[in-house]
């Protein structure tokens, strides 16, 4: 399972679609279920949430083999402090 944050954005969508086209399982993370629907129709699993929601985002990454995480530097979320960890 590949987890893609910002899956409804310009870069995240391309990453998710490319993985799906290669037959990979994708969990697409976005804040709006309707915007995730085109990826669901292509086979993605939708996860509605924000990267700022700690416990929710932890669930989104469960079972992930790899993740694509991009937070644009001009995003309001980029100014928030984030904790990192590795498993």
C-alpha positions in Angstrom: 0.0 0.0 0.0 1.3 3.4 -1.0 0.0 6.4 0.9 -0.2 9.7 -1.0 -0.9 13.0 0.9 -2.4 15.9 -1.0 -3.7 13.4 -3.5 -6.2 15.9 -5.0 -3.4 18.5 -5.7 -1.4 18.9 -8.8 1.6 16.7 -7.8 -0.2 14.3 -5.5 -2.8 13.4 -8.1 -0.1 12.6 -10.7 1.7 10.4 -8.2 -1.5 8.5 -7.2 -2.6 8.0 -10.8 0.8 6.8 -11.8 0.9 4.3 -9.0 -2.6 3.1 -9.8 -1.7 2.7 -13.5 1.1 0.4 -12.4 -1.3 -1.7 -10.5 -0.2 -0.5 -7.0 -2.6 -0.2 -4.1 -3.0 3.5 -3.2 -4.5 5.2 -0.2 -5.2 8.7 -1.3 -5.3 11.4 1.5 -7.3 14.6 1.0 -9.5 16.9 2.9 -12.5 16.6 0.5 -14.2 13.3 -0.2 -15.7 14.6 -3.5 -12.3 15.6 -4.8 -10.9 12.2 -4.0 -13.7 10.4 -5.9 -11.9 10.4 -9.3 -9.1 8.5 -7.7 -11.5 6.1 -6.0 -13.0 5.4 -9.4 -9.5 4.4 -10.6 -9.0 2.0 -7.7 -7.6 4.1 -4.8 -8.8 3.9 -1.2 -9.9 7.3 -0.1 -8.9 8.7 3.3 -10.4 12.0 4.2 -8.3 14.0 6.6 -5.6 16.6 7.1 -1.9 16.1 7.7 -2.4 18.3 10.8 -4.7 15.7 12.4 -2.2 13.6 14.3 -4.2 10.5 15.3 -6.2 10.5 12.1 -3.1 10.7 9.9 -1.4 8.0 12.0 -4.3 5.7 11.0 -3.9 6.7 7.3 -0.3 5.5 7.3 -1.0 2.1 9.0 0.0 -0.7 6.7 1.9 1.6 4.3 4.8 0.2 2.4 5.8 3.7 1.3 4.5 7.2 1.4 4.6 10.3 -0.7 4.3 13.4 1.5 4.5 16.9 0.2 3.6 20.0 2.0 4.2 23.0 -0.2 6.3 25.7 1.4 3.6 28.4 0.9 0.9 26.3 2.5 -0.4 27.4 5.8 0.3 23.9 7.1 4.0 24.3 6.4 4.3 27.0 9.1 3.1 24.5 11.8 5.5 22.4 13.7 5.6 18.7 12.7 6.9 15.8 14.6 8.7 13.1 12.6 9.3 9.5 13.5 10.4 6.4 11.7 9.2 2.8 12.1 
